[in-house]
Amino acid sequence: MINVALPKGRLGEKVYNMFAQSGYDCPSILENNRKLIFENPQKGIRFFWVKPSDVSIYVERGAADIGVCGKDILLEYEPDVYELLDLNIGKCKMAVAAKKEFYDDNSSTLRVATKFANIASKHYASKCRDIDIIKLNGSIELAPILDLSDVIVDIVETGTTLKENNLEVKETIVPISARLIVNKASFKFKTEKIENIAAMLKAQVEAND
């Protein structure tokens, strides 16, 4: 059995469809139930839904052989896994945003609100910019509006929420998309099966390009 950690939500559904089109379908996953684990013994595959930010933990620790998570998770938590493939879905970007009128004149420590402390720290360290990280878990856009921070570092998809709150993207740090990751030990012992799945998925990515 190949154990696959899928991120809950729209992205996970898209990923499952890619697996199904590659011949690794599991009909029970489409039933309206509260089950968390679904398997197809004939195809030798088992899927389970997990919180998107937990996928890399399941894969790194070996509870899943492979999984799909955003590049943001890989950059932020730096799990000890192999990144096999960019699935070219779930596209967005990690960006610095602030009030439209804000300009960083480097005169004082920059206050940065984010849930991606590692990504933000590395980005500003590369610019030798002195920052104060304010770790938040939700509604990051509120921070500059209420003067808790000067800027935010967050995922931006359409930019609508920023515009509606009089904020704008000041710079893009890195493009983000969904990646196929694999547990290092699993790759060693189940190489052929995992490479076959990756090849089938890659063919779909290239066909959709």
C-alpha angles and dihedrals in degrees: 000000000000110000114214125194110208123192112242116246138033095329092053091050091052090048092049090052089054090052091047092051088050089058097262099111127155110190095195090067089070094056118105100250141114097245116132100196126056127177141184107199092188091060093037094234135125124189130195133181118233136167107279094240090052098054094089091050092054090049097043092049093047099245084119126034093206136006144168124241139152121273086240090067092050092049095045101044100023095211118197096250138114117256105216107173146006104229091198093226133105088043120185136121141250106236146170112239134179143156111307092246095048118115123179106224093174091236096125142014109296114236109220122189114199147130088221099072096158095050092045093047093050093046094054094038087060087057093043088237119157110231142176111216116216107194113215131168103203146009090029090170090071093067100076092036091058092038093246088127141012095224140003130222110210147132113281120196109164100351092230095124090051093051093047089055096045093254130126140191111265097182141350115238100187140337114251131210139151117284133198108231131186137201109250096228092045090053089054095050102031098034099137096049094045093046090050092053091046092050092051091049092046090054089056093048091052092046090054094048 
